[in-house]
Amino acid sequence: MTHPTTPARPVTPKSAPAGIRPKGFRPDIRTLSLVGVLAALVLIGGVTQPDSFLDTDNVQLILTQASVIGVVTVGMTFVIISGGIDLSVGAIVALASVWATTVATQDYGFAGILFTAVVVGVGCGLVNGLLIAYGGMVPFIATLAMLASGRGLALQITDGKTQVVTVQSVLGLGERDSYLLGIPPLVLVFAAVTVIGWLVLNRTTFGRRSVAVGGNAEAARLAGIDVRRQRLYLYLLSGLCCGIAAFLLIVLAGSGQNTNGNLYELDAIAAAIIGGTLLTGGRGTITGSVLGVLIFTTITNIFALNNLQSDVQQIAKGAIIVAAVLVQRRTSTTSS
């Protein structure tokens, strides 16, 4: 007895798992939208202040001002991608800058100031990392404690006074004679940190592990990743970026003050968020974060040139942050 055969169903290609898209499938919409926002701001600045905004000196000023917070933001991006947060970056910048500009430190010249700024930054990052990774403290609480302690120690070192830098080799980096092809040295450092950060995030095992820890820490642990050690390294990286930023700020301001780096933590987090980094971790780009820094710095410059109130500027920044978060939520909902 024969049985009727069931006609074979046409084989359809399996779709890619959710969240995984072939390379080249579509352009990065977030990056393109950020470039569009930055271009619109440049257009607004050029229309409202055509003589001053597009002037070479002003463009150099924007890039120089973006360099300090930009270096901090690169480190912050790594931390947030891993599912953490660092509220102490501004305080670390302040502490590193005042420690590196004491009279005793300046006696060692350029190398002494740079070395001290970096070591203080890394040391603070080490404390944060140990408390969070091995002490089991919530990143918000641990870094909030570092914020308070760092600010207090910076105030104690300076006694509320400005520490003027007298080392000419440090001050010379901020002068026009040190520009390379019209590019300030601070901008070159920012560019180098950005390129290295991009390579580390996208082309190394360290970057892949950071994303994995932020996406699902337990799954990362089961995959053989030492989650605690990875988190320690990430806060060390954030501290290193703060130390570098502190040195750049010393060059830019020519002094060390306990008020340095004020609200840097908010600016760095905001720049990372509008750049596409998820606060919950697992996704983010260095390119987007850098564009976020440039957007905020350009907004500040436009408001200053047009003599607009700073409170309106803060409202505009807040609106941009809210819009960026809403876009993230919409994108996440759509992709899921």
Disulfide bonds with the S-S distance in Angstrom:
none
